[in-house]
Amino acid sequence: MNPTEPTGKARTAAEIRSWLAAQISGQIGLPSAEIDVRKPFAAFGLSSRDAVGMSGVEPLHTSF
């Protein structure tokens, strides 16, 4: 599941939390089950730049 891809149906909060945990897990190498998505990205050693990368949004410098 990628919340940035249109599917015609709304995602549930649980689906989004699961997707976010999987994305963070992939970045830091912890199992998804150990990721508390209520914590700020900085708690996992991630930056806002990492968050943008996970979102699938094209970086600003390549958009122009």
N, CA, C and O atoms as CSV, one atom per row, in Angstrom:
chain,resi,resn,atom,element,x,y,z
A,1,MET,N,N,0.840,-1.174,0.000
A,1,MET,CA,C,0.000,0.000,0.000
A,1,MET,C,C,0.885,1.238,0.000
A,1,MET,O,O,1.865,1.326,0.740
A,2,ASN,N,N,0.522,2.171,-0.833
A,2,ASN,CA,C,1.197,3.460,-0.852
A,2,ASN,C,C,0.127,4.527,-0.765
A,2,ASN,O,O,-0.644,4.694,-1.710
A,3,PRO,N,N,0.052,5.268,0.359
A,3,PRO,CA,C,-1.006,6.255,0.515
A,3,PRO,C,C,-0.960,7.380,-0.512
A,3,PRO,O,O,-1.932,8.122,-0.651
A,4,THR,N,N,0.145,7.519,-1.233
A,4,THR,CA,C,0.234,8.589,-2.217
A,4,THR,C,C,-0.347,8.179,-3.571
A,4,THR,O,O,-0.522,9.026,-4.447
A,5,GLU,N,N,-0.643,6.899,-3.751
A,5,GLU,CA,C,-1.222,6.432,-5.005
A,5,GLU,C,C,-2.747,6.440,-4.907
A,5,GLU,O,O,-3.311,5.861,-3.979
A,6,PRO,N,N,-3.412,7.090,-5.857
A,6,PRO,CA,C,-4.880,7.112,-5.807
A,6,PRO,C,C,-5.464,5.727,-6.072
A,6,PRO,O,O,-5.049,5.037,-7.003
A,7,THR,N,N,-6.412,5.334,-5.261
A,7,THR,CA,C,-7.045,4.025,-5.439
A,7,THR,C,C,-8.557,4.142,-5.528
A,7,THR,O,O,-9.242,3.163,-5.824
A,8,GLY,N,N,-9.077,5.332,-5.273
A,8,GLY,CA,C,-10.520,5.511,-5.290
A,8,GLY,C,C,-11.175,5.204,-3.957
A,8,GLY,O,O,-12.385,5.376,-3.813
A,9,LYS,N,N,-10.396,4.750,-2.970
A,9,LYS,CA,C,-10.977,4.500,-1.648
A,9,LYS,C,C,-10.100,5.130,-0.582
A,9,LYS,O,O,-8.878,5.202,-0.713
A,10,ALA,N,N,-10.746,5.577,0.460
A,10,ALA,CA,C,-10.017,6.201,1.558
A,10,ALA,C,C,-9.273,5.142,2.357
A,10,ALA,O,O,-9.762,4.025,2.525
A,11,ARG,N,N,-8.107,5.490,2.843
A,11,ARG,CA,C,-7.319,4.596,3.701
A,11,ARG,C,C,-7.796,4.755,5.141
A,11,ARG,O,O,-8.165,5.850,5.566
A,12,THR,N,N,-7.783,3.668,5.876
A,12,THR,CA,C,-8.130,3.744,7.289
A,12,THR,C,C,-6.893,4.209,8.066
A,12,THR,O,O,-5.766,4.119,7.579
A,13,ALA,N,N,-7.125,4.701,9.266
A,13,ALA,CA,C,-6.013,5.115,10.117
A,13,ALA,C,C,-5.085,3.933,10.384
A,13,ALA,O,O,-3.866,4.100,10.413
A,14,ALA,N,N,-5.643,2.753,10.577
A,14,ALA,CA,C,-4.829,1.558,10.840
A,14,ALA,C,C,-3.952,1.216,9.635
A,14,ALA,O,O,-2.796,0.828,9.803
A,15,GLU,N,N,-4.489,1.355,8.427
A,15,GLU,CA,C,-3.696,1.087,7.225
A,15,GLU,C,C,-2.541,2.075,7.097
A,15,GLU,O,O,-1.426,1.694,6.739
A,16,ILE,N,N,-2.809,3.325,7.386
A,16,ILE,CA,C,-1.760,4.346,7.295
A,16,ILE,C,C,-0.701,4.128,8.361
A,16,ILE,O,O,0.491,4.263,8.083
A,17,ARG,N,N,-1.115,3.791,9.579
A,17,ARG,CA,C,-0.134,3.496,10.640
A,17,ARG,C,C,0.747,2.315,10.265
A,17,ARG,O,O,1.959,2.341,10.479
A,18,SER,N,N,0.134,1.284,9.706
A,18,SER,CA,C,0.883,0.108,9.291
A,18,SER,C,C,1.882,0.457,8.185
A,18,SER,O,O,3.030,0.014,8.224
A,19,TRP,N,N,1.453,1.243,7.209
A,19,TRP,CA,C,2.336,1.676,6.129
A,19,TRP,C,C,3.498,2.499,6.679
A,19,TRP,O,O,4.649,2.300,6.289
A,20,LEU,N,N,3.188,3.428,7.593
A,20,LEU,CA,C,4.230,4.274,8.173
A,20,LEU,C,C,5.236,3.445,8.961
A,20,LEU,O,O,6.442,3.666,8.852
A,21,ALA,N,N,4.750,2.497,9.750
A,21,ALA,CA,C,5.652,1.629,10.517
A,21,ALA,C,C,6.565,0.845,9.582
A,21,ALA,O,O,7.750,0.678,9.870
A,22,ALA,N,N,6.027,0.365,8.469
A,22,ALA,CA,C,6.836,-0.383,7.504
A,22,ALA,C,C,7.890,0.519,6.865
A,22,ALA,O,O,9.025,0.091,6.651
A,23,GLN,N,N,7.523,1.765,6.560
A,23,GLN,CA,C,8.477,2.699,5.961
A,23,GLN,C,C,9.619,3.014,6.925
A,23,GLN,O,O,10.788,3.000,6.540
A,24,ILE,N,N,9.273,3.298,8.180
A,24,ILE,CA,C,10.301,3.593,9.188
A,24,ILE,C,C,11.169,2.358,9.408
A,24,ILE,O,O,12.392,2.460,9.508
A,25,SER,N,N,10.537,1.203,9.483
A,25,SER,CA,C,11.262,-0.051,9.663
A,25,SER,C,C,12.303,-0.247,8.564
A,25,SER,O,O,13.441,-0.634,8.831
A,26,GLY,N,N,11.900,0.023,7.339
A,26,GLY,CA,C,12.817,-0.117,6.217
A,26,GLY,C,C,13.996,0.846,6.285
A,26,GLY,O,O,15.087,0.534,5.807
A,27,GLN,N,N,13.778,2.006,6.873
A,27,GLN,CA,C,14.839,3.000,6.982
A,27,GLN,C,C,15.836,2.674,8.092
A,27,GLN,O,O,17.037,2.898,7.941
A,28,ILE,N,N,15.324,2.136,9.222
A,28,ILE,CA,C,16.203,1.970,10.387
A,28,ILE,C,C,16.513,0.518,10.739
A,28,ILE,O,O,17.380,0.256,11.573
A,29,GLY,N,N,15.812,-0.428,10.113
A,29,GLY,CA,C,16.130,-1.832,10.333
A,29,GLY,C,C,15.505,-2.482,11.552
A,29,GLY,O,O,15.880,-3.599,11.908
A,30,LEU,N,N,14.562,-1.815,12.202
A,30,LEU,CA,C,13.815,-2.443,13.300
A,30,LEU,C,C,12.571,-3.111,12.735
A,30,LEU,O,O,12.038,-2.656,11.723
A,31,PRO,N,N,12.097,-4.177,13.365
A,31,PRO,CA,C,10.834,-4.773,12.921
A,31,PRO,C,C,9.685,-3.773,13.061
A,31,PRO,O,O,9.653,-2.985,14.006
A,32,SER,N,N,8.754,-3.809,12.127
A,32,SER,CA,C,7.600,-2.901,12.147
A,32,SER,C,C,6.859,-2.922,13.476
A,32,SER,O,O,6.378,-1.890,13.942
A,33,ALA,N,N,6.769,-4.096,14.080
A,33,ALA,CA,C,6.041,-4.238,15.340
A,33,ALA,C,C,6.670,-3.430,16.474
A,33,ALA,O,O,6.005,-3.124,17.464
A,34,GLU,N,N,7.939,-3.087,16.331
A,34,GLU,CA,C,8.631,-2.327,17.370
A,34,GLU,C,C,8.589,-0.816,17.133
A,34,GLU,O,O,9.139,-0.053,17.927
A,35,ILE,N,N,7.951,-0.382,16.062
A,35,ILE,CA,C,7.886,1.034,15.723
A,35,ILE,C,C,6.632,1.650,16.334
A,35,ILE,O,O,5.517,1.207,16.056
A,36,ASP,N,N,6.816,2.666,17.160
A,36,ASP,CA,C,5.688,3.424,17.714
A,36,ASP,C,C,5.517,4.658,16.832
A,36,ASP,O,O,6.281,5.617,16.941
A,37,VAL,N,N,4.509,4.629,15.957
A,37,VAL,CA,C,4.332,5.710,14.993
A,37,VAL,C,C,3.892,7.024,15.628
A,37,VAL,O,O,3.801,8.043,14.943
A,38,ARG,N,N,3.619,7.009,16.929
A,38,ARG,CA,C,3.282,8.258,17.633
A,38,ARG,C,C,4.522,9.053,17.994
A,38,ARG,O,O,4.430,10.231,18.340
A,39,LYS,N,N,5.686,8.410,17.917
A,39,LYS,CA,C,6.938,9.102,18.234
A,39,LYS,C,C,7.369,9.966,17.056
A,39,LYS,O,O,7.066,9.646,15.906
A,40,PRO,N,N,8.076,11.059,17.336
A,40,PRO,CA,C,8.583,11.878,16.230
A,40,PRO,C,C,9.674,11.133,15.458
A,40,PRO,O,O,10.347,10.257,16.001
A,41,PHE,N,N,9.835,11.493,14.192
A,41,PHE,CA,C,10.860,10.851,13.368
A,41,PHE,C,C,12.235,10.955,14.005
A,41,PHE,O,O,13.037,10.028,13.900
A,42,ALA,N,N,12.514,12.063,14.659
A,42,ALA,CA,C,13.826,12.269,15.284
A,42,ALA,C,C,14.131,11.182,16.312
A,42,ALA,O,O,15.297,10.855,16.531
A,43,ALA,N,N,13.104,10.619,16.945
A,43,ALA,CA,C,13.312,9.548,17.927
A,43,ALA,C,C,13.923,8.303,17.270
A,43,ALA,O,O,14.520,7.464,17.945
A,44,PHE,N,N,13.766,8.198,15.950
A,44,PHE,CA,C,14.321,7.067,15.210
A,44,PHE,C,C,15.579,7.462,14.439
A,44,PHE,O,O,16.107,6.685,13.643
A,45,GLY,N,N,16.047,8.683,14.688
A,45,GLY,CA,C,17.228,9.170,13.983
A,45,GLY,C,C,16.926,9.619,12.563
A,45,GLY,O,O,17.826,9.699,11.727
A,46,LEU,N,N,15.653,9.913,12.287
A,46,LEU,CA,C,15.245,10.323,10.950
A,46,LEU,C,C,14.990,11.829,10.911
A,46,LEU,O,O,14.626,12.434,11.920
A,47,SER,N,N,15.184,12.418,9.745
A,47,SER,CA,C,14.981,13.847,9.561
A,47,SER,C,C,13.720,14.104,8.736
A,47,SER,O,O,13.084,13.171,8.245
A,48,SER,N,N,13.375,15.368,8.596
A,48,SER,CA,C,12.237,15.719,7.748
A,48,SER,C,C,12.522,15.338,6.292
A,48,SER,O,O,11.603,15.016,5.540
A,49,ARG,N,N,13.771,15.376,5.908
A,49,ARG,CA,C,14.149,14.960,4.561
A,49,ARG,C,C,13.852,13.465,4.364
A,49,ARG,O,O,13.392,13.051,3.300
A,50,ASP,N,N,14.121,12.667,5.399
A,50,ASP,CA,C,13.781,11.242,5.338
A,50,ASP,C,C,12.273,11.058,5.191
A,50,ASP,O,O,11.817,10.192,4.444
A,51,ALA,N,N,11.503,11.876,5.907
A,51,ALA,CA,C,10.039,11.788,5.847
A,51,ALA,C,C,9.536,12.080,4.440
A,51,ALA,O,O,8.652,11.386,3.937
A,52,VAL,N,N,10.094,13.099,3.808
A,52,VAL,CA,C,9.697,13.425,2.437
A,52,VAL,C,C,10.050,12.275,1.507
A,52,VAL,O,O,9.273,11.937,0.615
A,53,GLY,N,N,11.207,11.676,1.706
A,53,GLY,CA,C,11.601,10.536,0.891
A,53,GLY,C,C,10.643,9.370,1.022
A,53,GLY,O,O,10.361,8.686,0.038
A,54,MET,N,N,10.142,9.135,2.216
A,54,MET,CA,C,9.189,8.043,2.437
A,54,MET,C,C,7.842,8.334,1.803
A,54,MET,O,O,7.115,7.412,1.434
A,55,SER,N,N,7.501,9.618,1.674
A,55,SER,CA,C,6.183,9.993,1.172
A,55,SER,C,C,6.021,9.738,-0.313
A,55,SER,O,O,4.901,9.640,-0.814
A,56,GLY,N,N,7.147,9.630,-1.023
A,56,GLY,CA,C,7.066,9.439,-2.460
A,56,GLY,C,C,6.978,10.743,-3.227
A,56,GLY,O,O,6.919,10.739,-4.457
A,57,VAL,N,N,6.968,11.871,-2.508
A,57,VAL,CA,C,6.925,13.178,-3.154
A,57,VAL,C,C,8.294,13.466,-3.754
A,57,VAL,O,O,9.323,13.251,-3.113
A,58,GLU,N,N,8.295,13.943,-4.966
A,58,GLU,CA,C,9.544,14.260,-5.643
A,58,GLU,C,C,10.245,15.406,-4.937
A,58,GLU,O,O,9.606,16.403,-4.604
A,59,PRO,N,N,11.542,15.287,-4.702
A,59,PRO,CA,C,12.273,16.371,-4.040
A,59,PRO,C,C,12.142,17.686,-4.808
A,59,PRO,O,O,12.097,17.697,-6.038
A,60,LEU,N,N,12.082,18.763,-4.083
A,60,LEU,CA,C,11.871,20.087,-4.657
A,60,LEU,C,C,12.925,20.423,-5.707
A,60,LEU,O,O,12.598,20.976,-6.757
A,61,HIS,N,N,14.179,20.094,-5.434
A,61,HIS,CA,C,15.235,20.489,-6.362
A,61,HIS,C,C,15.125,19.800,-7.720
A,61,HIS,O,O,15.715,20.277,-8.689
A,62,THR,N,N,14.399,18.709,-7.817
A,62,THR,CA,C,14.235,18.046,-9.115
A,62,THR,C,C,12.916,18.420,-9.774
A,62,THR,O,O,12.647,18.014,-10.905
A,63,SER,N,N,12.089,19.195,-9.070
A,63,SER,CA,C,10.789,19.573,-9.606
A,63,SER,C,C,10.866,20.788,-10.519
A,63,SER,O,O,9.949,21.027,-11.306
A,64,PHE,N,N,11.930,21.549,-10.428
A,64,PHE,CA,C,12.030,22.790,-11.189
A,64,PHE,C,C,13.112,22.739,-12.214
A,64,PHE,O,O,13.323,23.711,-12.939
